[in-house]
Amino acid sequence: MEKEIIKLKDIAVSFDGEPVLNGLDLSIRDGEFVTLLGPSGCGKTTTLRIIGGFVTPDHGDVFFDGKRINDLPAYRRPVNTIFQRYALFPHMNVYENVAFGMRVQKKRRDEIRKTVEEMLALVNLKGFEKRGVNTLSGGQQQRVAIARALANNPKVLLLDEPLAALDLKLRKDMQVELKNIQKSLGITFIYVTHDQEEALSMSDTVVVMDGGQIQQIGTPQDIYNEPENAFVADFIGESNILDGIMHEDYLVEFFGRKFRCLDAGFGKDEPVDVVIRPEDIDIVEPEKGHLTGTVTGVTFKGVHFETIVDFKGFKWMIQTTDYYEVGRLIGIVLNPEDIHIMKKSAYSGMFGDYSSYSEEFDELADPEADLVQEGVDEENI
């Protein structure tokens, strides 16, 4: 296992009396791609700036390779930072921008030239040395900023929403390039974003933050498939989040029905949050469903339809490649592996109902719906 390169211990920061970080603990291993993910104001950029030395914590310690660096100024830390605004020097060409830091350090001219050539080749800008940075596209300017940041051979690269200003296609291309660069160099990347897809596609480890605290740390797969609370489940992709009761290991009840699941370790009859992803729901004929409901809204998303279905007043989102018209009665089947159980938290009840997502369906559901539902087996076991 890679060694720990950065450790934040019990970090607290307030601005104008308002807490931004509160008792934050975080360990980052050498050579991994870590993403700090969360909504605006969650504390992710402040965390990055503390690592970079731009913000001093009110409380807690910052360690680099096991040494406390709270009092070490930013310019002496073995890190470099790329911001959303690339901060390139407009009066310098590409070569001069990349070489700038090394010239400040008074490195030899031949060493500078060799490093600039290597960095520009790494970011696919070979031959751009004499181009003015104002003549470059946004993606090319981003590559120059990356090359400049890497030219001084930092142990850690900090990236604060560096792709936010790019259009969607270019942003996706740069996601792949950044991940390839990180793998090629083998150094630690710490990346800040509010974009869930960006975090899931690029990261070895995702740190989900809200309210100045870490809500969950894990691989992209763990974060998506096994969210720890309703905030994580809602923020990472789309989720239907229901109130449930865990009667015993592998058996949960919601909507008055019992379902088999794969979760265990909860108390007998413990109230829980149940997460069901929209893409994991199978639509069937009403008489074959574990639950039945009425379609109240449909939105075409290109690769699928987002279908809103009313199940006795609670509206679910279902993602399907088939079109179901508004007003249609449908059934759904839920498999044990598609039902995820979470402990109740401060976020319980705040997310997961799509009533405000689509226009309200004014007509009453088919009066036969309850009769159909009662005809289905009581338990999906």
C-alpha positions as CSV (number, residue, x, y, z in Angstrom):
1,M,0.0,0.0,0.0
2,E,1.2,3.5,-0.8
3,K,2.5,5.6,2.0
4,E,0.5,8.5,3.5
5,I,1.7,11.7,1.9
6,I,-0.8,14.2,3.4
7,K,-2.8,14.2,6.6
8,L,-5.2,16.7,7.9
9,K,-6.1,16.3,11.6
10,D,-9.0,17.9,13.3
11,I,-9.0,20.9,11.0
12,A,-11.3,23.8,11.8
13,V,-11.7,27.1,9.9
14,S,-14.1,30.0,10.2
15,F,-14.5,33.1,8.0
16,D,-16.2,36.1,9.5
17,G,-17.4,34.0,12.4
18,E,-19.0,31.4,10.1
19,P,-17.6,27.9,10.4
20,V,-16.4,26.5,7.0
21,L,-14.6,23.4,8.2
22,N,-15.4,21.7,11.5
23,G,-13.2,18.9,12.8
24,L,-12.1,17.6,9.4
25,D,-9.8,14.5,9.3
26,L,-8.4,13.4,6.0
27,S,-5.5,11.1,4.9
28,I,-4.2,11.0,1.3
29,R,-1.9,8.4,0.0
30,D,1.1,9.0,-2.3
31,G,0.3,8.5,-6.0
32,E,-3.5,8.5,-5.9
33,F,-6.0,10.7,-7.6
34,V,-8.3,12.1,-4.9
35,T,-11.3,14.3,-5.6
36,L,-13.0,16.6,-3.1
37,L,-16.6,16.6,-4.2
38,G,-19.5,18.6,-2.9
39,P,-21.9,21.6,-3.5
40,S,-20.8,25.2,-3.4
41,G,-19.9,26.3,0.2
42,C,-19.2,22.7,1.4
43,G,-15.5,23.5,2.3
44,K,-13.8,21.6,-0.5
45,T,-11.8,24.6,-1.9
46,T,-10.9,25.7,1.6
47,T,-9.5,22.2,2.3
48,L,-7.4,22.4,-0.9
49,R,-6.1,25.9,0.0
50,I,-5.1,24.6,3.5
51,I,-3.0,21.9,1.8
52,G,-1.5,24.4,-0.5
53,G,-0.6,26.9,2.3
54,F,-3.0,29.6,1.1
55,V,-5.2,29.3,4.2
56,T,-4.1,28.8,7.8
57,P,-6.5,26.6,9.9
58,D,-7.8,28.1,13.1
59,H,-7.4,24.7,14.7
60,G,-5.8,21.4,13.8
61,D,-2.6,20.2,12.0
62,V,-1.4,19.7,8.5
63,F,1.2,17.0,7.8
64,F,3.3,16.3,4.7
65,D,5.3,13.1,4.7
66,G,4.8,12.9,8.4
67,K,6.1,16.4,9.2
68,R,3.8,19.2,10.5
69,I,3.8,22.0,8.0
70,N,1.2,24.5,9.4
71,D,3.8,27.2,9.5
72,L,5.5,26.4,6.2
73,P,4.6,29.1,3.6
74,A,3.0,28.1,0.3
75,Y,6.1,28.7,-1.8
76,R,8.1,26.2,0.3
77,R,5.6,23.4,0.1
78,P,6.3,20.6,-2.5
79,V,2.9,21.3,-4.2
80,N,1.7,23.3,-7.2
81,T,-1.8,24.6,-7.8
82,I,-4.0,25.0,-10.9
83,F,-7.0,27.2,-10.6
84,Q,-10.1,27.6,-12.7
85,R,-8.6,30.8,-14.1
86,Y,-5.3,29.6,-15.4
87,A,-3.3,32.7,-14.5
88,L,-1.1,32.5,-17.5
89,F,1.1,35.4,-18.3
90,P,-0.4,37.0,-21.5
91,H,2.8,38.8,-22.5
92,M,4.8,35.6,-22.6
93,N,4.6,32.8,-25.1
94,V,3.9,29.1,-24.3
95,Y,7.6,28.3,-23.7
96,E,8.2,31.3,-21.4
97,N,5.1,30.5,-19.3
98,V,6.2,26.9,-18.7
99,A,9.7,28.0,-18.0
100,F,8.8,30.8,-15.6
101,G,9.1,29.0,-12.3
102,M,12.3,27.3,-13.2
103,R,13.8,30.6,-14.2
104,V,12.9,32.1,-10.9
105,Q,14.7,29.1,-9.3
106,K,17.7,30.0,-11.5
107,K,18.0,26.6,-13.1
108,R,20.4,26.0,-15.9
109,R,19.2,27.0,-19.4
110,D,19.7,23.5,-20.9
111,E,17.8,21.9,-17.9
112,I,14.9,24.4,-18.4
113,R,14.7,23.7,-22.2
114,K,14.7,19.9,-21.6
115,T,12.0,20.1,-19.0
116,V,9.8,22.5,-21.1
117,E,10.1,20.1,-24.0
118,E,9.1,17.1,-21.8
119,M,6.2,18.9,-20.3
120,L,4.8,20.2,-23.6
121,A,5.1,16.7,-25.0
122,L,3.3,15.3,-22.0
123,V,0.3,17.6,-22.5
124,N,0.3,17.2,-26.3
125,L,1.5,20.7,-27.1
126,K,4.8,19.9,-28.8
127,G,5.5,22.6,-31.5
128,F,3.5,25.3,-29.6
129,E,6.5,26.8,-27.9
130,K,6.4,30.2,-29.6
131,R,2.7,30.6,-29.7
132,G,1.2,33.4,-27.7
133,V,-1.1,32.1,-25.0
134,N,-3.9,34.5,-26.1
135,T,-4.0,32.7,-29.4
136,L,-4.8,29.4,-27.8
137,S,-8.1,27.7,-27.2
138,G,-9.4,27.2,-23.7
139,G,-8.3,23.6,-23.7
140,Q,-4.8,24.5,-25.0
141,Q,-4.5,27.2,-22.3
142,Q,-5.4,24.6,-19.7
143,R,-2.7,22.3,-21.0
144,V,-0.1,25.1,-20.7
145,A,-1.2,25.7,-17.1
146,I,-0.8,22.0,-16.4
147,A,2.7,21.9,-18.0
148,R,3.8,24.9,-16.0
149,A,2.5,23.4,-12.7
150,L,4.3,20.2,-13.4
151,A,7.6,21.7,-14.6
152,N,8.9,22.2,-11.0
153,N,8.4,18.5,-10.3
154,P,5.9,18.8,-7.4
155,K,5.0,15.9,-5.2
156,V,1.4,16.9,-5.2
157,L,-0.7,18.8,-7.8
158,L,-3.7,20.7,-6.5
159,L,-6.5,21.4,-9.0
160,D,-9.3,23.7,-8.1
161,E,-12.2,23.1,-10.6
162,P,-9.7,23.5,-13.5
163,L,-12.2,22.4,-16.2
164,A,-15.2,24.4,-15.2
165,A,-14.8,27.0,-18.0
166,L,-14.5,24.5,-20.8
167,D,-17.4,23.2,-22.9
168,L,-18.8,19.8,-22.3
169,K,-17.0,17.8,-25.0
170,L,-13.6,19.5,-24.2
171,R,-14.2,19.0,-20.5
172,K,-14.7,15.2,-21.1
173,D,-11.6,15.0,-23.3
174,M,-9.5,16.8,-20.6
175,Q,-10.8,14.5,-17.9
176,V,-9.2,11.6,-19.8
177,E,-6.0,13.5,-20.4
178,L,-5.6,14.5,-16.8
179,K,-6.1,11.0,-15.6
180,N,-3.5,9.7,-18.1
181,I,-1.0,12.4,-17.1
182,Q,-1.5,11.5,-13.4
183,K,-0.9,7.8,-14.2
184,S,2.1,8.6,-16.3
185,L,3.8,10.7,-13.6
186,G,2.6,8.7,-10.6
187,I,2.3,11.8,-8.4
188,T,-0.7,12.7,-6.2
189,F,-3.5,14.8,-7.7
190,I,-6.0,16.4,-5.4
191,Y,-8.9,17.7,-7.5
192,V,-11.8,19.9,-6.4
193,T,-15.2,19.8,-8.3
194,H,-18.9,19.9,-7.8
195,D,-19.4,17.7,-10.9
196,Q,-20.3,14.2,-9.9
197,E,-19.6,12.6,-13.2
198,E,-16.1,14.2,-13.3
199,A,-15.4,12.8,-9.8
200,L,-16.6,9.3,-10.6
201,S,-14.8,9.0,-14.0
202,M,-11.3,10.4,-12.9
203,S,-10.7,9.4,-9.2
204,D,-9.1,6.6,-7.3
205,T,-10.8,8.0,-4.2
206,V,-13.7,10.4,-3.8
207,V,-14.2,12.5,-0.7
208,V,-17.8,13.7,-0.5
209,M,-18.3,16.9,1.6
210,D,-21.2,19.0,2.9
211,G,-21.5,21.5,5.7
212,G,-17.8,21.6,6.3
213,Q,-17.6,17.9,7.1
214,I,-16.7,14.7,5.2
215,Q,-19.8,12.7,4.5
216,Q,-18.1,9.7,2.9
217,I,-14.8,8.5,1.6
218,G,-14.4,5.7,-0.9
219,T,-13.8,4.5,-4.4
220,P,-16.2,5.8,-7.0
221,Q,-17.9,2.4,-7.1
222,D,-18.4,2.4,-3.3
223,I,-19.7,5.9,-3.2
224,Y,-22.2,5.3,-5.9
225,N,-23.3,1.8,-5.0
226,E,-23.2,2.0,-1.2
227,P,-23.9,5.6,-0.1
228,E,-23.7,6.1,3.6
229,N,-26.5,8.7,4.0
230,A,-29.2,10.4,2.1
231,F,-27.1,13.4,1.1
232,V,-24.5,11.2,-0.6
233,A,-27.1,9.1,-2.3
234,D,-28.9,12.2,-3.7
235,F,-25.7,14.1,-4.6
236,I,-24.1,11.2,-6.5
237,G,-26.5,10.6,-9.3
238,E,-30.2,10.2,-9.1
239,S,-31.8,8.2,-6.2
240,N,-35.2,7.3,-5.0
241,I,-34.9,7.4,-1.2
242,L,-37.7,5.9,0.9
243,D,-38.5,5.3,4.6
244,G,-38.1,1.7,5.5
245,I,-37.9,-0.7,8.4
246,M,-35.2,-3.3,8.6
247,H,-36.9,-6.2,10.3
248,E,-33.9,-8.5,10.3
249,D,-30.8,-9.2,8.2
250,Y,-31.6,-9.2,4.5
251,L,-35.3,-8.3,5.0
252,V,-36.6,-4.7,4.7
253,E,-40.1,-3.3,4.5
254,F,-41.3,-0.2,2.7
255,F,-44.6,0.9,1.2
256,G,-46.2,-1.8,3.5
257,R,-44.4,-4.6,1.7
258,K,-41.4,-6.7,2.6
259,F,-38.4,-7.2,0.2
260,R,-35.3,-9.2,0.3
261,C,-32.0,-7.2,0.2
262,L,-28.3,-7.8,0.6
263,D,-27.8,-5.7,3.7
264,A,-27.2,-6.9,7.3
265,G,-26.0,-5.6,10.7
266,F,-29.0,-3.4,11.6
267,G,-31.1,-3.6,14.7
268,K,-34.4,-5.6,14.7
269,D,-37.1,-3.4,13.3
270,E,-34.7,-0.5,12.9
271,P,-36.0,2.5,10.9
272,V,-33.7,3.0,7.8
273,D,-33.4,4.9,4.5
274,V,-33.8,2.7,1.4
275,V,-32.0,3.8,-1.8
276,I,-33.1,2.5,-5.2
277,R,-31.3,3.9,-8.3
278,P,-33.6,4.8,-11.2
279,E,-31.6,2.6,-13.6
280,D,-32.1,-0.5,-11.4
281,I,-35.9,-0.6,-11.7
282,D,-37.6,-2.9,-14.1
283,I,-41.0,-1.9,-15.5
284,V,-43.5,-4.7,-16.1
285,E,-47.3,-5.1,-16.5
286,P,-49.2,-4.0,-13.4
287,E,-50.3,-7.5,-12.5
288,K,-46.7,-8.7,-12.5
289,G,-45.2,-5.9,-10.4
290,H,-44.2,-5.9,-6.8
291,L,-45.6,-2.3,-6.7
292,T,-47.9,-0.5,-9.1
293,G,-48.1,3.2,-9.9
294,T,-49.1,5.8,-12.4
295,V,-46.8,7.7,-14.8
296,T,-47.0,11.4,-14.2
297,G,-44.2,12.8,-16.3
298,V,-41.7,11.8,-19.0
299,T,-38.5,13.5,-20.1
300,F,-36.4,12.4,-23.0
301,K,-32.7,12.4,-22.2
302,G,-31.2,10.9,-25.4
303,V,-30.0,7.5,-24.1
304,H,-33.1,7.0,-22.0
305,F,-36.4,8.4,-20.7
306,E,-36.7,9.8,-17.2
307,T,-40.1,8.6,-16.2
308,I,-41.8,9.9,-13.0
309,V,-44.2,7.4,-11.4
310,D,-46.6,8.1,-8.5
311,F,-46.7,5.2,-6.0
312,K,-49.4,6.3,-3.5
313,G,-48.3,9.9,-3.3
314,F,-44.5,9.2,-3.4
315,K,-43.0,10.0,-6.8
316,W,-40.1,7.8,-8.1
317,M,-37.8,8.4,-11.0
318,I,-37.3,5.4,-13.3
319,Q,-34.8,5.5,-16.2
320,T,-35.8,3.3,-19.1
321,T,-35.2,3.0,-22.8
322,D,-38.9,2.4,-23.4
323,Y,-41.5,5.2,-23.5
324,Y,-44.5,5.1,-21.2
325,E,-47.2,7.7,-21.7
326,V,-48.4,10.0,-18.9
327,G,-51.4,8.4,-17.2
328,R,-50.4,4.8,-17.8
329,L,-50.5,2.3,-14.9
330,I,-47.3,0.3,-14.6
331,G,-45.8,-2.3,-12.3
332,I,-42.2,-2.5,-11.2
333,V,-40.0,-5.3,-10.0
334,L,-37.2,-4.8,-7.5
335,N,-34.4,-7.3,-7.2
336,P,-32.5,-7.8,-3.8
337,E,-29.2,-6.5,-5.3
338,D,-30.9,-3.2,-6.3
339,I,-32.1,-2.3,-2.9
340,H,-29.6,-0.5,-0.7
341,I,-30.0,0.2,3.0
342,M,-28.6,3.2,4.9
343,K,-28.9,4.2,8.6
344,K,-31.0,7.2,9.4
345,S,-29.1,10.5,9.5
346,A,-29.7,14.3,9.8
347,Y,-30.4,14.2,6.0
348,S,-33.2,11.6,6.2
349,G,-36.4,12.9,4.6
350,M,-34.7,15.7,2.7
351,F,-34.2,13.9,-0.6
352,G,-35.4,11.2,-2.9
353,D,-39.1,12.2,-3.7
354,Y,-39.5,13.5,-7.2
355,S,-42.8,15.3,-6.6
356,S,-41.3,18.7,-7.5
357,Y,-39.4,17.2,-10.5
358,S,-42.3,17.0,-12.9
359,E,-45.7,18.6,-13.4
360,E,-48.3,17.2,-11.0
361,F,-50.6,14.6,-12.4
362,D,-54.1,16.0,-11.6
363,E,-56.2,12.9,-12.5
364,L,-56.7,10.2,-9.9
365,A,-54.8,6.9,-10.3
366,D,-56.6,4.0,-11.8
367,P,-59.1,2.8,-9.1
368,E,-58.1,-0.8,-9.9
369,A,-54.5,-0.1,-8.9
370,D,-54.9,-1.0,-5.3
371,L,-56.8,-4.2,-6.3
372,V,-54.0,-5.2,-8.6
373,Q,-51.4,-4.5,-6.0
374,E,-53.2,-6.6,-3.4
375,G,-53.1,-9.5,-5.9
376,V,-49.3,-9.6,-6.1
377,D,-47.4,-11.8,-3.7
378,E,-47.0,-10.1,-0.3
379,E,-43.2,-10.5,-0.1
380,N,-40.5,-10.4,-2.8
381,I,-38.6,-13.2,-1.1
